[in-house]
Amino acid sequence: MRTSRTLAVALCAVALTATAACGKDGTPGGSAASSGGSAPALPAYTVKTDVKVESTILAEARKRGQLIIGAKADQPNLGWEDVATGDRSGFDIEIAKMIAADLGFTPQQIKWQTLVSSQREPAIAKGQIDFYVGTYSINDERKKSVSFAGPYYIAGQDLLVKADNTSITGAESTGGKNVCTATGSTSIKNIQQYNPKITQFDTYSACVEKLLSGEVDAVTTDDAILKGYASKYAPKLKVVGKPFTKENYGVGLNKDDKALRDAISDALKAHEDNGDWKKAYDATLGASGSAAPEVPALERY
């Protein structure tokens, strides 16, 4: 990824289109902390051997020699796929790699499965993925059909608007405004009480396109996601900066596999304690300029 970023920046400079085509770091999923600065280094994860976890899902993954992880692909600095190379980057991707390493899988043994929000529970229930890491908020309704390890990050729902927008100053000022969000997300229920007109698409990137074209007034979802888009499209967009919910991000998996859930929780704790969590944040979400927050306490059940 570093080589491809360097090449991309060089090519943009030659073409004299660095500002328009490259943004801050050469790719929308880039993780440089600031324009012209070098990105903090991502941590390296030691792959464990002789992992002993009595999990049916993990046993099947070992047989196929591949761990299937569900993820987002259109969220800068969180879950991003470079369509030219197929490379994945972002904080959620690093969280998934940490877990995979502690379960005995190398990055090359990960098969990424892109899923939009509405597909997550069905994919987990049908066994199409081994687990899911992608801005997945833990709540009681979802716990009825899936299990969660975490939380590994706490976000808050906010609003993304055009940089010159002065009429939307928080959720309470969205009444009658056209607000876009993703189908199947918790964001819909959270914003409905403020009586906006709600537009839905499968992806947040589609919402952002409509915001840029002026077809919607705002995009709403977790602030971590919005900061990535604000960074990518600076200085055209801004985050309002007035969160109105608390979202606990967790790793979603099969409801009946307690052994795997406990193993994932152990992996999260180990990488939080050894500093990998903060290093991963600084190299990804830290690109927005926001300092790393407190690591949330794991909820084991």
C-alpha positions in Angstrom: 0.0 0.0 0.0 2.8 2.5 0.8 4.4 1.8 -2.6 1.2 2.3 -4.5 0.5 5.5 -2.5 3.9 6.9 -3.4 3.5 6.1 -7.0 0.0 7.7 -7.1 1.3 10.9 -5.5 4.2 11.1 -8.0 1.9 10.6 -11.0 -0.5 13.2 -9.8 2.4 15.7 -9.4 3.5 15.0 -13.0 0.0 15.6 -14.2 -0.3 18.8 -12.2 -3.5 17.6 -10.7 -2.5 16.7 -7.2 -5.1 18.9 -5.5 -8.0 17.7 -7.5 -7.2 14.1 -8.0 -5.1 13.0 -5.1 -6.5 14.7 -2.0 -4.4 14.5 1.1 -2.6 11.2 0.6 -2.9 10.1 -2.9 -5.9 7.8 -2.3 -9.3 8.3 -0.6 -8.4 5.6 1.9 -5.0 7.2 2.7 -3.9 7.7 6.2 -1.5 10.5 6.3 -2.1 12.6 9.4 -1.9 15.9 7.4 -1.2 17.2 3.9 2.5 16.8 3.1 3.1 14.7 6.2 4.1 11.0 6.4 1.6 8.6 7.7 2.2 7.0 11.1 3.3 3.4 10.7 0.8 0.7 11.0 1.6 -2.0 13.5 2.7 -5.5 12.5 0.7 -8.4 14.1 2.4 -11.7 15.0 0.4 -14.6 13.7 -0.1 -17.1 16.5 0.5 -20.8 16.0 -1.2 -23.8 17.7 -4.3 -21.8 18.4 -6.7 -23.9 20.6 -10.2 -22.5 20.3 -13.1 -25.0 20.3 -15.1 -23.2 17.6 -17.1 -24.8 14.8 -16.7 -21.7 12.7 -13.0 -21.6 13.3 -12.6 -25.3 12.5 -14.2 -24.8 9.1 -12.0 -21.8 8.4 -8.9 -23.9 9.2 -10.1 -26.6 6.8 -10.5 -24.1 3.9 -7.3 -22.4 4.9 -9.1 -19.0 4.8 -10.9 -16.7 7.1 -13.9 -14.9 5.6 -14.4 -11.5 7.1 -17.3 -9.2 6.3 -16.3 -5.5 5.9 -17.2 -2.2 4.4 -15.4 -1.0 1.3 -16.4 2.6 0.9 -15.6 4.3 4.2 -12.3 6.3 4.0 -9.9 5.6 7.0 -12.3 2.9 8.3 -13.1 0.3 5.7 -11.8 1.1 2.3 -11.0 -0.9 -0.8 -8.7 0.4 -3.5 -10.6 -0.7 -6.6 -7.5 -0.7 -8.7 -5.5 -3.0 -6.5 -8.1 -4.7 -4.3 -6.1 -3.6 -1.2 -8.1 -2.9 2.0 -7.2 -0.1 4.5 -8.7 1.6 7.5 -9.2 1.2 11.2 -11.8 -1.6 11.0 -9.5 -3.5 8.6 -6.7 -3.3 11.1 -9.0 -4.5 13.9 -9.9 -7.5 11.7 -6.2 -8.2 11.0 -5.4 -8.2 14.7 -8.1 -10.7 15.4 -7.1 -12.9 12.4 -3.5 -13.0 13.6 -4.5 -14.1 17.1 -6.7 -16.8 15.5 -3.7 -18.1 13.5 -4.4 -16.5 10.1 -2.1 -14.3 8.0 -3.4 -11.3 6.0 -3.0 -13.4 2.9 -5.4 -15.9 4.4 -8.2 -13.4 4.8 -11.0 -13.3 2.2 -12.7 -9.9 2.5 -16.5 -10.0 1.8 -18.0 -6.5 1.2 -21.4 -6.2 2.7 -23.8 -3.2 3.0 -25.5 -2.6 6.3 -28.7 -4.4 5.5 -26.8 -7.6 4.5 -24.9 -8.1 7.8 -27.3 -10.1 9.9 -28.4 -12.4 7.1 -24.8 -13.1 6.1 -23.8 -14.0 9.7 -26.9 -16.2 10.2 -26.3 -18.1 6.9 -22.7 -18.7 7.6 -21.5 -16.7 4.6 -18.9 -14.9 6.7 -17.0 -16.0 9.8 -17.4 -12.6 11.5 -18.0 -9.0 10.5 -16.0 -5.9 11.3 -17.4 -2.7 9.9 -18.9 0.2 12.0 -21.3 -2.4 13.4 -23.2 -0.8 16.4 -24.0 -3.2 19.2 -27.7 -3.0 20.3 -30.2 -5.3 22.0 -32.3 -5.8 18.8 -29.3 -7.1 16.8 -28.3 -9.3 19.8 -31.5 -11.3 19.1 -30.0 -12.7 15.9 -26.2 -12.2 16.2 -23.5 -12.1 18.9 -21.0 -9.3 19.5 -17.4 -9.1 20.7 -16.4 -5.6 21.9 -16.9 -2.8 21.9 -13.6 -1.8 20.3 -14.6 1.8 19.5 -17.2 4.3 20.6 -18.6 6.7 18.0 -21.6 9.1 18.0 -24.1 9.9 15.3 -23.5 13.3 13.7 -24.2 15.1 10.4 -22.1 15.8 7.3 -23.0 19.0 5.3 -21.5 21.3 2.8 -18.8 23.5 4.2 -20.9 26.7 3.6 -24.1 25.3 5.2 -25.1 27.4 8.2 -28.7 26.2 8.6 -27.9 22.7 9.9 -26.2 23.1 13.3 -27.3 19.8 14.8 -30.0 17.1 14.7 -32.6 19.4 16.1 -32.3 21.7 13.0 -32.9 19.0 10.4 -36.7 19.2 10.5 -38.0 19.4 6.9 -34.4 19.0 5.5 -33.5 16.1 3.2 -31.2 13.9 5.2 -29.6 10.8 3.7 -28.4 7.6 5.4 -27.9 3.9 4.7 -30.6 1.3 4.5 -30.5 -1.0 7.5 -28.5 1.3 9.7 -29.4 2.5 13.2 -29.0 6.0 11.9 -32.5 6.0 10.5 -34.3 5.4 13.8 -32.1 7.9 15.6 -32.7 10.8 13.2 -36.5 10.2 12.6 -37.5 11.9 15.9 -36.3 15.3 14.4 -38.7 15.0 11.5 -36.4 15.3 8.4 -37.2 14.0 5.0 -35.2 10.7 4.9 -33.5 9.5 1.8 -31.9 6.0 1.8 -29.3 4.2 -0.2 -27.4 1.0 0.3 -24.1 2.8 0.9 -23.0 6.1 2.6 -20.8 6.9 -0.4 -24.0 7.2 -2.5 -25.4 9.6 0.1 -22.2 11.7 0.0 -22.5 11.9 -3.8 -26.0 13.2 -3.5 -24.8 15.8 -0.9 -22.0 17.0 -3.2 -24.5 17.4 -6.0 -27.0 19.3 -3.8 -29.7 16.7 -4.0 -29.8 16.1 -0.2 -29.0 18.6 2.6 -27.0 16.3 4.9 -25.7 12.8 5.5 -26.1 11.2 8.9 -24.3 8.3 10.5 -21.5 7.8 13.0 -19.0 10.7 13.3 -16.0 8.3 12.6 -17.4 7.6 9.2 -18.3 11.2 8.4 -14.8 12.4 9.4 -13.4 10.1 6.7 -15.6 11.6 4.0 -14.9 15.2 5.3 -11.2 14.5 5.0 -11.6 13.0 1.6 -13.6 15.8 0.2 -12.0 18.7 2.1 -12.7 21.6 1.9 -16.1 21.0 0.3 -17.7 19.2 3.3 -17.7 19.5 7.1 -18.9 17.5 10.1 -21.3 19.5 12.2 -19.6 18.3 15.3 -22.6 17.8 17.6 -23.1 14.0 18.2 -26.5 13.0 19.4 -26.1 9.3 20.1 -23.5 6.8 21.5 -22.6 4.0 19.2 -20.5 1.0 20.5 -18.8 -0.7 17.6 -18.5 -4.5 17.9 -17.4 -7.5 15.9 -20.5 -9.4 14.8 -20.6 -13.2 14.7 -22.8 -16.3 15.0 -24.9 -16.1 18.1 -24.2 -19.7 19.2 -20.4 -19.6 19.0 -19.3 -18.5 22.4 -15.8 -19.9 22.1 -15.1 -17.7 19.0 -16.6 -14.7 20.7 -14.4 -15.1 23.7 -11.3 -15.6 21.5 -12.1 -12.4 19.6 -12.6 -10.6 22.9 -9.2 -11.9 24.1 -7.6 -10.7 20.8 -9.1 -7.2 21.1 -7.9 -6.9 24.7 -4.4 -8.1 23.9 -3.9 -5.6 21.1 -5.4 -2.8 23.1 -3.0 -3.5 25.9 0.1 -3.8 23.8 -0.5 -0.5 22.0 -1.5 -1.9 18.6 -5.0 -0.4 18.9 -3.7 3.2 19.3 -1.0 2.7 16.6 -3.8 1.5 14.2 -6.0 4.5 15.1 -3.2 7.0 14.6 -2.4 5.6 11.1 -6.0 5.5 10.0 -8.8 7.5 11.8 -6.1 9.8 13.1 -5.9 11.3 9.6 -9.0 13.3 10.4 -6.9 15.2 13.0 -8.9 13.8 15.9 -6.8 12.3 18.8 -7.3 8.7 19.8 -10.1 8.4 22.3 -10.1 6.2 25.4 -10.2 2.5 24.6 -13.7 1.2 25.6 -14.1 -1.5 28.2 -15.0 -4.9 26.7 -18.4 -6.3 27.5 -18.1 -10.1 28.0 -21.3 -12.2 28.2 
